[in-house]
Amino acid sequence: MSRVLLCLLASCVLETAAAAAESPHYLEARQRYEAKEYLLAMLAAERAVQEDGENAGHRYLYGAVLAELKQYSDAEAHLRKAVALDGRKAEYLYQLGRVLLEQSQQAVIRRGMSAGVRMSRSEAVDAEGLALLERAVELDGGHLAARVRLGRAYTDQNRFLETLEQFQAVAEADPRYPEIQSYLAVLYLKMGRVIQAIQALQAEVEHYPDNAMARLDLGDLLLQLAQPRVALRHLLAAERESPETPDLHYALAKAYRALDQPGKALDSALKCVELAPDAPAPRYLLAQLHRRNGQPELARRELATAERLRSRQSATYRPPKAD
């Protein structure tokens, strides 16, 4: 028998032995996890950890399942154990980093709500979580989920060039990666690159025509560039997918106004107010439309309501801390 065949046979034997050695509970948990049956996966993963708590794979899977169930504190404990047992796996580092960032974000939101302030997004970026994601990408540049989460953390810190590096790497590796073009569009807007943002959103809706939020964002940008007809096409497509989104009806009202269709503009503005009665912006728009339609009393009433809502919002929160 040739040396190559011997090597292949030895490899198969080792793989078979490894599979046989895996816990049935672990195999069930992994199957449930991949099927997104997280509660059943949790029960099986817990039993696998009880069987062998020193197995990094068991600990990782249990932590990953708990993270999907948003039980972040328990997830952190098991993922830390997995990383301690095997710190060279990018997936383990990614999951732990993601959990730490999520926990930090939730803590900052709660702190802001209790203090009545809008907290800076950079305050939600956990330093250890960020370092873990950076290490995961360093170990495995093809771990696209780690790159996306790292890029989002960089965005929160206004590190836009570093964000761009991560997002572009994902888009080059997989142009159809879910929402990557939308992430790029948001980033381009923050960087003042409107045309590139439009191109990214066009790519997103080409890959995912049912993405209502991408169509809404694209429609908004096209309205800003005085292209209401093209914008309306995307907004109507978005409406079919997400008819109860207030911002969508606000954008539709602006598109119809630009196209000199006051009746439809008024209907869309009224729908927006119905869906978001405490938002001042649609009230201002509604006041403008009433005035344009020769209804000054209705215009004054909506304007007064808009001012009252705006004052209430200003009194609710103090400005965020500077980054």
N, C-alpha and C positions, 0 to 999 in steps of 0.2 A: 504494500500500500504506500502511495506517495506521501511525502511530508505534508503537502497541502491538504490532502484528504484527511490525514491524521489530525491536523490542526482544526479543520472544520468539524470533524467528529468530536474532538475534545470540547470545542466551543459549544456544540449542540448539547453535549452531555452536561456541561456546566450550567447552561441556560435552563435545561430541563430540571436539574437538581435545584436550582435557585427558585424556579416556579413552584416546585413541589414543596420547598421549604417555606414558602410564603403562607402566612396565616389565612385560613379561609375567611375569617372576619375582615382582614385587611382587603382581600380580593373583593369581597362583597361591598365594603365601604368605598373602594375605588370605583367599582361599577356604578354604585348609587350616586356617587359624587359626579361622575362624568355624565350621568343621566339627569343631574340637577335635582335629585331626590334627597335633599339635604338632611331632612329629619331622620330618614332611614339610614342615610350614610353616617350620621352622627352616632347612632346607636351601635352600628357595626364597628366604626372606628374606635369608639370607647372600649369595646371588648378587645379589639386588637391591641390597644395600649395596655390594657390590664394584663394581657398575655405576655407582652414584651415591651415594657416601657423604655428600654434602652435601644430600641430600634428607631433610627432616625426617620425612616419612611413612615412608620406608624404615627410617630409624633407629628410629623409634618402634615399628614393627611387629616388627622384629627383637628389640628389647628386651622387648616384651610377650610374644612367644613364649618367649624365654629365661626370663622370669619365671614363665610357666606350667610350665616344665620345672625350676623352682627353681634355675636357674643365676643366682643373684641378682647376683653380682659382675659378670659379663659383661653382664647385663641393665642394671645401673646405668650402666655406661659408655655404652651405646648410648642409653639414655633421657636421660642428661645431654646427649648430643650433640643429640638431638631437641629438648629444651627450649632449648638454646642457639641452635638454628636457628629455633625458633618457640615462644616462651614464652607465647603467648596462647591456646594450646589446653588446655582443662581436662583433656582425656583424657591428654595427655602428662604434665601435672603430677600427675594422680592416679596414673598407673602408676609414676612415679618415687617419689612419696611412699610408695606401698604397698610398693615394693621396699625402700626405706630402713628402713621400719618392720619388715618381715619380717627383714631382716638384723640389725637391732638386737635384735629379740626372740630370734633364734637365738643371738646372741653372749651375751646375758644368761643364757639357759638353760645354755649350755655353761660359762660362768663359774661359775654357781651349782652345777652338778654337780661341777665340778673342785674347788670349795672346800667342798662338802658343806653348802651352805646354800640355803634357799629365797629367791630374790631378789624384791624388791618389783616388782610389775608396772609401776609408774611408771618404773622404771629401763630398761624395754624400749622406752620411747617416744622415738624419735629426734626431736630438736627440729626438724631440717631437714625430715624427712618429714612431721611434723605441720604445719609452715608451708606446705609444698607442697599438702597436702590442703585446708587453709583457703583457700589461693589458688584452688584448683580450684573449690571451692564458691562462692567469691566471683565467679568468672568465669561459672560455669554452675550456678545453683541447682537445675537439673533433672538434674544428674549424680547419680543416686541412689546409685550404687556408692561415689562419693567421700564422700557424706554418711554412709553406713553405716560406712565404714572410719574416717572422722573421729570419728564417735560412739563407736566401739569404742576408739579411742585416748584420747578424753576419759574414757571409763569407767575405763581403766587408771590415769588420773590422779585418779580420784575427782571429776571435774568433772561431776557428775550432771545439773545443770540444763542445761549446754551439750550434754551427750549427749542429753537429752530433746528439746531443740530439733531436733537433727539427725534422730533417729529418728522423731519425730512428723511432720516434714516429708516423710520418705519414706513413712510410712504414709498420710498424707493424699493424696500424689500417686499412690500405688499400694498399696492395702490388701493386695494379694496378693503384694507383693514378697517373694521367698523369705526366710523366717526373720525378717522384720522384727518380727512380733508376738512371736516368742520373744525377740528382743533386748530389746524393750520390757518383756516380763515379767521378765527378769533385772534390768533397770534398776529397775523398780518395786519389786522385792524389796529391792534395795540401798537404796532410798529408804523402805522400810517401808510400801509401799502394796500390801498383800496382795490386796485385792479387785480393784484395777486389774490386778495381775499375772495373776490368775485370768481376768479378762475378756480380756486379751491372748492368753493361751494358748487360751482357748475360740475366739477368732477364728482363731488359727493352725490348730487342728485342724479347724475348719470349712472353711478354705481348703485345707488339706493333711491329710486324714484319715489318711494313711499316715505322718505324721511321728511316729515312735515316741518320740523324745526329748521332744517337746512333750507328748505324752500322759503320759509318765512324770512330767514336771515338774508337769503339771496334777493327776495322781493324788496325788503327794506333798503338794501344797498342800491338796487336798480332804481328805486324811487328817488334816492338821493342824487342819482346821476340823471334824473329827468327822463327815465325810460318807463313810464307808467304802464304802457301796454304789455311789455315783456314782464314787468313786475306782476301785473294782474294775473297773467297766465300761471306763474308759479304760486301766487297766493291762493288762487282758486283750487289748484291741485293740493295745496296744503290743507285747505278747508275741507276737502273730501276726506282727508285722513284724520284731521284733528279739529272738528267743528266747534269745540267748546274752549278753544284757546283765546283768551281776551286779546292778546297782542296781535293775533292774526286779524281779528275784525277791526282793530285800530288801523292796521296797515291797509286793509281793504278799503276802509273809509277814506284814507289819504289817496289811495290809487283812484278810486271813483271820483274824488274831488278834482284830482289832476286831469281826469278824462272828461270833466264837465258832465258828470252824471250825479246831480245833487240828491235825487231820490235814493239811489242805491248807497251813496255816501252816508246819508242820514240813517238809513236802515242799519248799516254796518256799525256806525258810531253808537247807535242805541243798543245794539247787541253787545258791543264791548262794555258799555255802562252796565248792562244787565248782568254780565258775567263778572265784572270787576267794579262794583258800585263805590268802593272806597279809593279808587285810583283817580287822581286829579287830571292827568293828561287827556283821557278821552272826554272829560267834561269840558275842558278848554276847546277841544276840537268840535264838540257838539255845539258849544256856544257860537263858534265861528260859522258853522253850517246853518244854524238857526238865523243868524244875522244875514247870511248870504241869501237865505230863502225868504227874507222879509218878515221875520218873526222876532223883533227886538226884545219883547218881554221874555220870551223863552230863552233868548240868548243871555239876558241879564241874570235870569234865574240860574242857568247852568254856570255862568261865570262866578256868581256868588258861591255856589256849591263847590266849584273847583278851588276857589281861594280858601274856603273853610277847610277843605280836605288837605290842601297843601300846608296850611298852618298847623293842622293837627299832626301831620307827619313830621314837620320840622321840630315840633315840641316833644315828639316821642323819643327821638334819638339825638345824641350828640354826635358831632363829626368824628370819624375814625382817627386814631393816632396816625401820625405821619410815619411812613416806612423809613 
